[in-house]
Amino acid sequence: MHGLYLLWWVEEKQVPPATVAAILAAGDLALLCLELPTGWFADRVGHRASLIAGSAVQVAGMIWCWLGEGVTGLVAATVLVALGDAFRSGADAALVYRTCHALGRDHEFQAIEARANAVELGALVALVLTGGVIVTSWGFAAGWIAETTLSAAGLAIALAMTEPPPAHVADGGNRGAGTSSGPALGMAALILPTGVLAAAASAAAFLAQTSGIRDAEELTVMVAAFTLAEAGGSVAAARLAGTGVGMLSAVCALGVLCFALSVALPAFTIGMVIVLAFLTGLAEPLRAAAIQHLAADAARARAASLANACDMIVMLIALPLSARIWR
């Protein structure tokens, strides 16, 4: 149902489009505000517990999306989905890293994170297309049943997980991460380049999708191509050795150059967006691994949540600017 929310609320639930857009934007803002509090919850209570809470709230959010009515229903559904996303954000990477450490396989975290990201993106494309087929063939109720069932499966998986022991580092390399200016600056240097890159990719994709008149089929193919390119970047990241600030900064600089070319040479916009999507898929697992290696064990989820919040802030700034450039 990822690509059908707007159609559901506007046509089936008769909520005005402007109201839907405003509430969905407020949902993004709510997610931004919830990132750090839920990251603190995950680090304090447990990363597994946070994943379970997020999955349970996600199930409730899907049910409310389906059965909720009017503006009140949309608001409740949006808040629940944002809260569910926030509980899972950061906790997933922290749990995987701590599990790798407990098994003595810290060096494999980047490859595992990259492969998982690639599979997630590929599955998203398949699910979007499948959701369209289900709704077209059997109606929206069947689509929401499928969506709720998948969310419930995620909850079952979270319940089956085990909380690993603390991942203390013997050499003390990250024991104080986030508590002094040096590690804090290092964390910022890791987080910001990928945030800028993701914002550039999102803005360029906006330009590509809004330039000229495109039908629904063309837009679907375009978005699928962008998503698959990002998955390809994650596949490439799985084959790279651990990298740091220098590599991430270089990838970001290349991304900014591609964005500039997409603006200066509109004929190459779609090609540049595909490159940007690939670079984003490449950078995100590299950053996730670098963050987990640097973060203190008591702040792993918060560090990952901080990175996600930074990405959202930069993107919220970049999208209006890209709309101005398009004009």
C-alpha positions, -999 to 999 in steps of 0.1 A, spaced: 0 0 0 31 22 0 21 40 -32 -17 40 -26 -21 60 6 -31 92 -11 -56 75 -34 -71 57 -4 -76 88 18 -86 112 -10 -109 90 -31 -121 63 -8 -122 83 25 -131 116 9 -105 136 28 -95 168 9 -61 165 -8 -47 196 9 -57 182 43 -41 148 35 -9 165 24 -7 187 55 -13 158 79 13 136 61 38 164 63 30 167 100 36 130 103 71 135 90 77 163 115 64 140 143 88 113 132 116 138 133 107 148 169 103 112 180 137 100 167 159 108 197 133 100 225 127 66 210 164 61 205 169 68 242 142 43 250 159 16 229 193 22 245 178 23 280 151 -4 278 165 -27 251 168 -27 213 147 -58 210 120 -42 232 120 -11 210 116 -32 178 87 -51 194 71 -19 205 76 -4 170 62 -34 152 31 -36 175 24 1 170 29 -4 132 2 -31 132 -22 -7 150 -13 20 125 -21 -2 96 -55 -11 111 -63 25 117 -53 34 82 -78 9 70 -107 14 94 -102 51 105 -126 77 92 -121 113 82 -95 137 94 -94 122 129 -87 88 115 -59 101 92 -43 120 121 -44 89 144 -30 66 117 -3 91 108 8 94 144 8 57 149 29 50 118 54 77 128 57 63 163 62 28 150 89 39 126 106 59 153 107 29 177 124 8 150 147 35 137 182 31 152 172 1 173 176 -23 143 212 -13 135 222 -13 171 208 -48 177 225 -62 146 258 -46 155 257 -59 191 248 -94 178 277 -93 154 300 -83 183 287 -111 205 295 -136 178 329 -120 172 319 -109 137 321 -71 141 339 -68 107 309 -83 90 284 -57 101 288 -34 71 283 -63 46 252 -75 66 237 -40 68 244 -34 31 228 -67 20 198 -61 42 194 -26 28 195 -40 -8 170 -67 0 147 -42 17 148 -18 -13 142 -47 -38 113 -60 -17 98 -25 -16 97 -23 -54 81 -58 -55 56 -49 -28 45 -16 -44 38 -34 -77 21 -63 -59 0 -39 -38 -13 -23 -70 -22 -56 -84 -40 -67 -52 -60 -34 -50 -69 -35 -87 -80 -71 -85 -97 -74 -51 -101 -39 -38 -85 -17 -10 -97 -40 18 -76 -69 4 -47 -45 2 -50 -34 38 -54 -70 50 -21 -79 32 -4 -48 47 -16 -56 82 -5 -92 78 30 -82 68 32 -59 98 21 -87 121 48 -109 106 73 -82 114 60 -82 150 64 -120 152 100 -117 139 108 -91 165 94 -113 193 116 -142 181 148 -121 185 172 -123 214 188 -93 231 226 -97 228 250 -88 257 266 -53 258 292 -48 231 321 -33 252 352 -25 232 385 -38 246 407 -10 233 384 17 246 383 32 211 346 41 213 340 38 250 335 75 254 320 82 220 295 110 222 307 122 256 336 144 244 341 170 217 364 148 196 340 118 192 311 142 188 328 160 160 338 127 144 302 116 146 290 148 130 315 144 102 302 109 96 265 119 96 264 151 76 278 140 42 254 112 37 225 135 48 235 160 22 238 132 -4 203 118 4 188 153 2 205 159 -32 191 126 -45 156 134 -32 156 168 -47 169 156 -80 142 129 -80 116 156 -74 129 175 -103 128 144 -126 93 135 -116 78 170 -119 95 181 -151 72 176 -181 39 157 -182 43 121 -171 16 94 -168 12 70 -139 29 41 -157 60 62 -166 63 75 -130 60 40 -116 88 28 -138 109 58 -130 105 53 -92 113 16 -96 145 24 -115 156 49 -88 149 23 -60 167 -5 -78 197 18 -84 198 25 -47 197 -12 -40 226 -17 -64 246 8 -44 240 -12 -13 251 -44 -31 284 -26 -39 288 -15 -3 286 -51 8 319 -57 -11 338 -28 3 361 -28 33 352 -4 62 355 32 53 355 65 72 349 102 68 371 106 37 353 81 16 318 93 27 329 129 20 341 120 -15 309 101 -23 289 132 -11 310 155 -33 303 134 -63 266 134 -55 265 172 -52 282 174 -86 256 150 -101 228 172 -87 244 203 -102 245 186 -136 209 175 -133 199 212 -128 223 226 -155 215 199 -181 179 189 -178 182 162 -205 205 142 -182 183 146 -151 170 110 -150 205 96 -155 219 118 -128 191 107 -104 200 71 -110 236 78 -102 226 97 -71 204 68 -60 233 44 -64 256 67 -44 230 70 -16 226 32 -14 264 29 -13 269 55 14 242 46 39 256 11 49 291 26 51 278 53 74 258 29 95 289 7 101 311 37 109 285 51 134 283 18 152 320 14 155 323 49 169 292 51 192 293 43 229 275 10 237 249 29 258 241 52 229 241 31 197 204 35 189 205 73 197 235 77 173 217 59 145 185 79 152 205 111 152 217 103 117 182 96 105 170 129 121 198 148 104 188 133 70 152 144 75 162 179 85 185 183 55 158 169 32 131 192 46 154 221 36 164 207 2 130 199 -12 116 235 -10 148 247 -25 146 222 -54 110 234 -61 123 270 -63 150 258 -87 125 240 -109 104 272 -112 
